[in-house]
Amino acid sequence: MKPAPFAYLRAGSVDETLEALRQEGTDARILAGGQSLIPMLNMRLARPALLVDAMHIPVLQHISADAGRVTIGAAVRQRDMQAWPELGQRLRLLAAALPWVGHVQTRSRGTLCGSVAHADPSAEIPLTLVALGGQVHLRSHHGARRIQASDFFIGMMATACEPDEMIEAISLPSDRPGTGHAFREIGRRHGDFAIVACAGVVTEQTATLAVGGVADRPLARAMPLPGTRGDATALNDALNAFAWDLDARDDLHATARYRRELVCRLGRAVIEEAAQCRA
């Protein structure tokens, strides 16, 4: 199929993009990498009157880092993020997750913020953002705001972004010494959407597990630290409780029971690996 007719605007600035969103509202969609939006247009699942191309705005093409956070602009491609020299030192969990995102070809076009905007519950980048306690930077003609990733994703491909807002960046806290990270997922094939994906973050005092592919959005929960035999029992109990709270359902790819079992087994492996990787 081909898309329904739409107007196209190659925006030259953030202000031009925001003005288009202000005028068109829900009839406008922002085009970044297009790896999710273009198939939706072709299948006519999305029918915008105006497509606003934001990929050529210089201010959205940068990765910036300070002592505590890394900020990634809306036009930064996944390929360029993988090639960023500081990725392995500042964001080890994202470095582990990015190779699981689609394929080389899609990562060469897709953007991190585009994946966040699409909000697929099986996607790796939203899951990583939730696991690390990242933020989404939103802007409209009224001004700018930041929202925690855990509050930004509100349902199946649904977010807290208003019709006149755009995602101008996402930010994640830089890795701290003594923190371990791990990422694993199970899919039918490498590059497919995950049946279950798990991201783990472990410090000396805390452990956090984030799970994607089960509920209608990525969710994170504190876990007992792995260690002694008693801790192992507590971790098993916590993983089982988390798995049953995720509202898993049967579909063409897996049963709810299988997904819950994966949460328990994959979740344990991820927490234990993250604990071993503390640096």
C-alpha positions in Angstrom: 0.0 0.0 0.0 0.9 3.6 -0.3 0.3 6.4 2.2 -2.7 8.6 2.1 -1.9 12.1 0.7 -0.2 14.5 3.0 1.7 17.8 2.9 5.4 17.8 3.7 7.4 20.4 5.5 11.2 20.2 5.9 11.6 22.3 9.0 14.7 24.4 9.4 14.3 25.2 13.1 12.6 24.1 16.3 10.4 27.2 16.2 9.2 26.3 12.7 8.4 22.8 13.8 6.5 24.0 16.9 4.5 26.5 14.8 3.4 23.7 12.4 2.3 21.6 15.4 0.5 24.6 16.9 -1.5 25.2 13.7 -2.2 21.6 12.7 -2.5 19.9 16.2 -3.3 16.2 15.9 -3.2 16.4 12.1 0.6 16.8 12.1 3.2 14.2 12.7 7.0 14.7 13.2 9.3 12.6 10.9 12.7 11.7 12.4 14.2 8.4 11.4 11.0 7.2 9.9 11.6 3.5 10.6 8.3 3.2 12.6 6.3 6.0 11.1 6.8 5.2 7.4 5.5 1.7 7.6 2.5 3.0 9.5 1.9 5.6 6.8 2.2 2.9 4.1 -0.4 0.7 5.9 -2.5 3.8 6.5 -2.5 3.2 10.2 -1.4 6.9 10.4 -3.0 9.5 8.2 -1.5 12.9 9.0 -2.4 15.9 7.0 1.1 17.3 7.5 4.5 15.5 7.9 7.1 17.7 9.6 10.7 16.6 8.8 12.8 17.5 11.8 16.0 15.6 10.8 17.7 18.7 9.3 17.6 20.9 12.4 21.2 21.3 13.6 20.4 21.8 17.3 18.7 18.4 17.3 21.7 16.5 15.9 24.0 16.7 18.9 25.0 14.4 21.8 26.1 16.4 24.8 27.5 15.2 28.1 28.3 16.9 31.4 29.5 15.5 34.7 26.1 13.8 35.5 24.0 13.4 32.4 24.1 12.6 28.6 21.6 14.5 26.4 20.7 13.0 23.0 19.0 15.2 20.5 15.9 14.2 18.5 17.8 13.9 15.2 20.6 11.6 16.6 20.5 8.3 14.7 21.0 5.0 16.5 24.1 4.3 14.4 25.7 7.6 15.5 24.9 6.9 19.1 26.6 3.5 18.8 29.7 5.2 17.3 29.9 7.8 20.0 33.3 7.4 21.6 32.1 7.9 25.2 29.2 5.5 25.0 31.0 2.6 26.6 32.2 4.7 29.5 29.1 6.8 30.2 26.1 4.6 29.2 27.0 1.0 29.4 23.4 -0.3 29.5 22.5 1.7 26.3 25.7 0.3 24.7 24.5 -3.2 25.5 20.9 -2.6 24.3 21.6 -0.9 21.0 22.8 -3.9 19.1 19.4 -5.5 19.8 17.6 -2.7 18.1 16.4 -3.8 14.7 19.1 -4.4 12.2 22.1 -2.5 10.9 20.0 -0.9 8.1 17.3 0.4 10.4 19.8 1.7 13.0 21.4 3.7 10.2 18.2 5.6 9.7 16.3 5.3 13.0 16.7 7.8 15.9 16.6 7.2 19.6 13.9 9.8 20.2 11.8 8.4 17.4 11.8 5.0 19.2 10.8 6.8 22.4 8.0 8.7 20.6 6.7 5.5 19.0 6.5 3.9 22.4 6.3 0.2 21.4 6.3 -1.8 24.6 8.8 -4.3 23.2 11.3 -1.7 22.1 14.8 -1.6 23.6 15.4 2.1 23.8 12.3 3.0 25.9 13.1 0.1 28.2 16.7 1.4 28.7 15.4 4.9 29.4 13.0 3.6 32.1 15.7 1.3 33.6 18.2 4.2 34.0 15.6 6.7 35.2 16.0 8.9 32.1 14.0 12.0 31.2 12.2 13.1 28.0 12.6 16.7 27.0 9.4 18.1 25.5 8.8 21.5 23.9 5.8 23.4 22.6 5.1 27.1 21.8 4.1 27.4 25.5 7.6 26.4 26.7 9.7 23.4 27.7 9.2 20.7 30.3 11.0 17.5 31.3 9.2 14.3 32.3 10.5 11.1 33.8 10.5 8.2 31.4 8.4 6.1 33.9 5.7 8.8 33.6 6.1 9.5 29.9 5.0 6.0 28.7 1.3 5.6 29.6 0.1 2.7 27.5 0.4 0.7 24.3 2.1 3.2 21.9 0.8 6.0 24.0 2.7 8.8 25.7 2.3 11.9 27.7 3.4 14.1 24.8 0.6 16.6 23.9 -0.4 17.2 20.3 1.4 20.6 20.2 4.6 19.2 21.8 7.7 17.7 20.2 10.4 15.5 21.8 13.5 17.7 21.4 15.8 15.3 23.4 16.2 12.6 25.9 18.7 12.5 28.8 20.1 9.7 30.9 22.3 9.8 34.0 25.9 9.0 33.3 27.1 5.7 34.8 28.5 6.0 38.3 31.5 4.0 39.7 30.4 0.8 41.4 27.3 0.4 39.2 26.7 -2.7 37.0 24.5 -3.1 34.0 23.2 -5.9 31.9 20.7 -6.4 29.1 19.2 -9.5 27.6 16.2 -10.3 25.5 14.4 -13.2 23.8 12.8 -12.9 20.4 12.0 -15.2 17.5 15.0 -13.8 15.6 17.7 -11.3 16.3 16.3 -7.9 15.4 12.6 -8.9 15.9 10.7 -7.2 18.6 11.4 -8.8 21.9 9.0 -11.4 23.4 10.6 -10.4 26.7 13.5 -8.0 27.3 15.2 -7.3 30.6 17.5 -4.5 31.7 19.3 -4.6 35.1 21.1 -1.9 37.1 22.9 -2.9 40.3 24.7 -0.8 42.8 26.3 -1.7 46.1 22.9 -1.1 47.9 20.2 -1.4 45.2 19.1 -3.5 42.3 16.6 -2.5 39.6 15.0 -4.7 36.9 13.1 -3.2 34.0 11.0 -5.4 31.7 9.7 -4.8 28.2 7.5 -6.9 25.9 5.1 -8.1 28.5 2.9 -5.2 29.7 1.6 -2.3 27.6 4.7 -0.2 28.5 8.2 -0.8 30.0 8.1 -1.1 33.8 10.8 -1.2 36.4 10.9 -2.5 40.0 13.4 -2.7 42.8 14.8 -6.1 43.4 16.7 -7.8 46.3 20.4 -7.8 45.8 21.8 -11.2 44.7 24.2 -12.9 47.1 23.5 -15.3 49.9 21.1 -18.2 49.8 18.5 -16.3 51.6 18.9 -13.4 49.2 18.4 -15.9 46.3 15.0 -16.9 47.7 14.0 -13.3 48.1 15.0 -12.5 44.6 13.0 -15.5 43.2 10.0 -14.3 45.1 10.3 -10.8 43.9 10.8 -11.8 40.3 7.7 -14.1 40.5 5.6 -11.3 42.0 6.8 -8.8 39.3 6.0 -11.3 36.5 2.5 -11.8 37.8 1.9 -8.0 38.1 2.9 -7.4 34.5 -0.5 -8.4 33.0 1.0 -10.8 30.5 -1.3 -12.1 27.8 -1.3 -14.8 25.2 -0.6 -13.8 21.6 0.8 -15.2 18.3 4.3 -15.1 19.6 4.1 -16.5 23.1 1.7 -17.5 25.9 1.3 -15.4 29.1 2.8 -18.3 31.1 5.9 -18.4 28.9 6.4 -14.7 29.2 6.1 -14.9 33.0 8.6 -17.7 33.1 11.0 -15.7 30.9 10.7 -12.7 33.3 11.8 -14.9 36.2 14.6 -16.7 34.4 15.9 -13.8 32.3 15.4 -11.3 35.1 17.5 -13.4 37.5 20.3 -13.8 34.9 20.3 -10.0 34.2 20.4 -9.0 37.9 23.2 -11.5 38.6 25.2 -10.4 35.5 24.8 -6.7 36.4 26.0 -7.5 40.0 29.1 -9.2 38.5 29.8 -6.3 36.2 29.9 -3.6 38.9 32.9 -1.4 38.2 
